[in-house]
């Protein structure tokens, strides 16, 4: 969740460069309607009236993105408002030298790009899948129709924008911290935001390498930080993910901080 340079395996970089255009096309071609279970995982569906829900469900589509596939590309016009039903995405940009700067990760339940959709702008960032992910999309015209007709939807979007602002302010603060334990702790806490990511629950399905991409540290540093946090009873490392035992401690960084060596 940092404004730091991310380093990715050469095999994935090669795959992205060689297939980015076909990925964008195939994601659209692979779209389908959502199952009942997938619809139930969308948090804002519950705030709609029956006519509003019918309009939204008729328009919603879902597709599966493979690791490295772009969901959104810098400079392209907005066509959908997207949400993560399952998996893990990252928001990033590239500088003039082509180096990637990662801003935030998006776990299950997270919907993103509402600011871009509101202003009908081109994207100023890339969204890529870190792992195989199911991504739902609501067409921008239906997004604006709901804004014009649904009080509940408007409240949801306002809450999203408010939480997103806080998230990016926190990301800037985390980026200036030198202690890796604190950076990992606060970055993990941000991924357990119940407003932005209600689909996460108590267990975040994420690998140490994926977390390293998002935090902007090496995998070894992340491993050391997770080990220290687990030893203090703040988290528990489980197979394929992390369980938070004390979210308040993560958010406040209330634990024994190891000296930087």
C-alpha positions as CSV (number, residue, x, y, z in Angstrom):
1,X,0.0,0.0,0.0
2,X,2.9,2.3,-0.7
3,X,4.2,4.8,-3.1
4,X,7.2,2.7,-3.7
5,X,8.8,1.0,-6.6
6,X,7.5,-2.6,-7.0
7,X,9.7,-5.3,-8.5
8,X,7.9,-8.2,-10.3
9,X,9.2,-11.4,-11.8
10,X,10.5,-11.2,-15.3
11,X,8.2,-14.0,-16.4
12,X,5.1,-12.0,-15.4
13,X,6.5,-8.8,-16.8
14,X,7.0,-10.5,-20.1
15,X,3.6,-12.0,-20.0
16,X,2.0,-8.6,-19.3
17,X,3.9,-6.8,-22.1
18,X,3.2,-9.5,-24.7
19,X,-0.4,-10.0,-24.0
20,X,-1.8,-6.8,-22.5
21,X,-3.9,-5.9,-25.5
22,X,-5.4,-9.4,-25.9
23,X,-6.0,-9.6,-22.1
24,X,-8.1,-6.4,-22.3
25,X,-10.2,-7.9,-25.1
26,X,-10.5,-11.4,-23.6
27,X,-11.6,-10.1,-20.2
28,X,-14.6,-8.4,-21.9
29,X,-15.2,-11.5,-24.1
30,X,-15.2,-13.8,-21.0
31,X,-17.8,-11.7,-19.1
32,X,-21.0,-13.5,-17.9
33,X,-23.9,-12.8,-15.6
34,X,-23.4,-13.2,-11.9
35,X,-24.6,-16.2,-9.9
36,X,-26.8,-15.7,-6.8
37,X,-23.9,-16.2,-4.5
38,X,-21.8,-13.6,-6.4
39,X,-24.6,-11.1,-6.2
40,X,-24.9,-11.7,-2.5
41,X,-21.2,-10.8,-2.1
42,X,-21.8,-7.2,-3.5
43,X,-22.3,-4.9,-0.5
44,X,-24.2,-2.1,-2.2
45,X,-26.8,-4.4,-3.8
46,X,-28.5,-4.6,-0.3
47,X,-29.2,-0.8,-0.2
48,X,-31.2,-0.8,-3.4
49,X,-34.9,-0.8,-3.8
50,X,-36.4,-3.7,-5.9
51,X,-36.6,-1.6,-9.1
52,X,-33.1,-0.3,-8.6
53,X,-31.8,-3.8,-7.9
54,X,-33.5,-5.2,-11.0
55,X,-31.8,-2.5,-13.1
56,X,-28.4,-3.1,-11.6
57,X,-28.6,-6.9,-11.7
58,X,-29.6,-6.8,-15.4
59,X,-26.4,-4.8,-16.1
60,X,-23.9,-6.4,-13.9
61,X,-21.3,-8.7,-15.4
62,X,-18.4,-10.7,-14.0
63,X,-15.1,-12.0,-15.5
64,X,-12.0,-13.8,-14.3
65,X,-8.7,-12.0,-14.5
66,X,-5.5,-14.0,-14.5
67,X,-2.3,-12.9,-12.6
68,X,-0.9,-9.8,-14.4
69,X,-4.0,-9.0,-16.5
70,X,-5.1,-5.4,-16.6
71,X,-8.6,-4.6,-15.5
72,X,-8.0,-0.8,-16.0
73,X,-5.3,0.9,-17.9
74,X,-3.9,4.4,-17.6
75,X,-5.3,6.8,-20.2
76,X,-8.2,4.7,-21.2
77,X,-11.8,6.0,-20.8
78,X,-13.9,4.6,-17.9
79,X,-16.6,2.2,-19.1
80,X,-17.4,0.2,-15.9
81,X,-17.3,0.6,-12.1
82,X,-15.5,-2.5,-10.8
83,X,-15.5,-4.6,-7.7
84,X,-13.5,-7.6,-6.5
85,X,-15.7,-10.6,-5.8
86,X,-12.8,-12.9,-5.1
87,X,-9.0,-12.6,-5.4
88,X,-6.6,-9.7,-5.1
89,X,-5.9,-6.7,-7.3
90,X,-3.4,-3.8,-7.1
91,X,-3.6,-0.2,-8.1
92,X,-0.4,1.2,-9.5
93,X,1.2,3.7,-11.9
94,X,4.4,3.8,-14.0
95,X,6.9,6.6,-14.0
96,X,8.8,8.0,-17.0
97,X,11.4,5.2,-16.6
98,X,8.8,2.5,-16.7
99,X,9.1,1.6,-13.0
100,X,5.9,0.6,-11.2
101,X,4.7,2.4,-8.1
102,X,2.0,0.5,-6.1
103,X,-0.6,2.6,-4.2
104,X,-3.0,0.1,-2.8
105,X,-4.3,-3.5,-2.8
106,X,-7.9,-4.4,-3.3
107,X,-9.1,-7.7,-1.6
108,X,-12.6,-9.2,-1.9
109,X,-15.5,-6.9,-1.4
110,X,-13.7,-3.8,-2.6
111,X,-15.2,-1.6,-5.3
112,X,-13.0,1.0,-6.8
113,X,-12.9,3.8,-9.4
114,X,-16.0,5.6,-8.3
115,X,-14.2,9.0,-8.6
116,X,-13.2,8.3,-12.1
117,X,-16.7,7.0,-13.0
118,X,-18.3,10.1,-11.4
119,X,-16.2,12.5,-13.5
120,X,-16.2,10.2,-16.6
121,X,-12.5,10.6,-16.8
122,X,-9.8,8.5,-18.3
123,X,-8.0,6.3,-15.8
124,X,-4.9,7.8,-14.1
125,X,-3.8,4.4,-12.8
126,X,-3.5,0.7,-13.7
127,X,-5.4,-2.1,-12.0
128,X,-3.9,-5.5,-12.3
129,X,-4.6,-8.9,-10.8
130,X,-2.0,-10.3,-8.4
131,X,-3.7,-13.6,-8.4
132,X,-6.6,-15.2,-10.3
133,X,-9.5,-12.9,-9.4
134,X,-13.2,-12.6,-10.2
135,X,-14.0,-9.0,-11.0
136,X,-17.6,-7.6,-11.4
137,X,-18.4,-4.6,-13.4
138,X,-21.4,-2.1,-13.5
139,X,-21.6,-0.1,-16.7
140,X,-20.9,3.6,-16.1
141,X,-24.3,4.6,-17.5
142,X,-26.0,2.4,-14.9
143,X,-23.7,3.8,-12.2
144,X,-24.9,7.3,-13.0
145,X,-28.5,6.1,-13.3
146,X,-28.3,4.8,-9.7
147,X,-26.7,8.1,-8.6
148,X,-29.8,9.9,-10.1
149,X,-32.4,7.6,-8.6
150,X,-31.1,5.8,-5.5
151,X,-30.6,7.5,-2.1
152,X,-29.1,4.3,-0.6
153,X,-26.6,4.1,-3.5
154,X,-25.6,7.7,-3.1
155,X,-24.9,7.1,0.6
156,X,-22.8,4.1,-0.2
157,X,-20.7,6.1,-2.7
158,X,-20.2,9.0,-0.2
159,X,-19.0,6.5,2.4
160,X,-16.6,5.0,-0.2
161,X,-15.1,8.3,-1.1
162,X,-14.7,9.3,2.5
163,X,-13.0,6.0,3.4
164,X,-10.8,6.1,0.3
165,X,-9.6,9.6,1.2
166,X,-8.6,8.3,4.6
167,X,-6.9,5.3,3.0
168,X,-4.7,7.4,0.8
169,X,-3.8,9.8,3.6
170,X,-2.8,6.8,5.7
171,X,-0.8,5.3,2.8
172,X,1.3,8.5,2.6
173,X,2.0,8.4,6.3
174,X,2.9,4.7,6.1
175,X,5.2,5.4,3.2
176,X,7.3,7.7,5.4
177,X,7.9,5.1,8.1
178,X,11.2,3.3,8.3
179,X,10.3,0.5,10.6
180,X,9.2,-2.6,8.5
181,X,7.1,-4.1,11.4
182,X,5.0,-0.9,11.6
183,X,4.7,-0.6,7.9
184,X,3.5,-4.2,7.5
185,X,1.1,-3.9,10.4
186,X,-0.5,-0.7,9.2
187,X,-0.7,-1.9,5.6
188,X,-2.4,-5.1,6.8
189,X,-4.8,-3.1,8.9
190,X,-5.8,-1.1,5.8
191,X,-6.6,-4.3,4.0
192,X,-9.0,-5.3,6.8
193,X,-11.1,-2.1,6.4
194,X,-14.7,-3.3,6.9
195,X,-16.1,-0.4,4.8
196,X,-13.9,-0.7,1.8
197,X,-13.4,-4.5,1.9
198,X,-16.3,-6.2,3.6
199,X,-15.6,-9.5,1.9
200,X,-12.3,-10.0,3.8
201,X,-13.7,-11.0,7.2
202,X,-11.1,-12.2,9.7
203,X,-8.8,-14.0,7.3
204,X,-7.1,-12.3,4.4
205,X,-6.1,-14.7,1.6
206,X,-2.7,-13.4,0.6
207,X,0.8,-14.7,0.2
208,X,3.9,-13.1,1.6
209,X,5.1,-12.3,-1.9
210,X,1.8,-10.6,-2.7
211,X,2.0,-8.6,0.5
212,X,5.6,-7.6,-0.3
213,X,4.4,-6.2,-3.7
214,X,1.8,-4.1,-1.9
215,X,3.9,-2.9,1.1
216,X,7.0,-2.1,-1.0
217,X,9.4,-4.3,0.9
218,X,11.3,-7.5,0.1
219,X,9.6,-10.8,0.8
220,X,12.3,-11.5,3.5
221,X,11.5,-8.3,5.3
222,X,7.8,-9.0,5.2
223,X,8.4,-12.5,6.5
224,X,10.4,-11.1,9.4
225,X,7.7,-8.6,10.2
226,X,4.9,-11.2,10.1
227,X,6.9,-13.4,12.4
228,X,7.4,-10.6,14.9
229,X,3.7,-9.7,14.8
230,X,2.6,-13.3,15.2
231,X,5.0,-13.8,18.2
232,X,3.2,-10.9,19.9
233,X,-0.3,-12.3,19.3
234,X,-1.4,-9.7,16.8
235,X,-1.8,-12.0,13.8
236,X,-1.7,-15.7,13.0
237,X,-0.1,-16.9,9.8
238,X,-2.3,-19.7,8.4
239,X,-2.1,-21.7,5.2
240,X,-2.7,-19.4,2.3
241,X,-3.5,-16.3,4.4
242,X,-3.3,-14.3,7.6
243,X,-5.8,-14.1,10.5
244,X,-5.9,-10.9,12.5
245,X,-6.2,-11.6,16.2
246,X,-6.0,-7.9,17.4
247,X,-7.1,-5.5,14.7
248,X,-7.0,-2.5,17.0
249,X,-3.3,-3.2,17.8
250,X,-2.5,-3.4,14.1
251,X,-4.2,-0.1,13.4
252,X,-2.6,1.7,16.3
253,X,0.8,-0.1,16.0
254,X,0.5,-1.0,19.7
255,X,3.1,-3.7,20.0
256,X,6.8,-4.1,20.7
257,X,8.7,-2.5,17.9
258,X,12.0,-4.2,16.9
259,X,15.0,-1.9,16.3
260,X,16.0,-1.4,12.7
261,X,19.2,-3.2,11.9
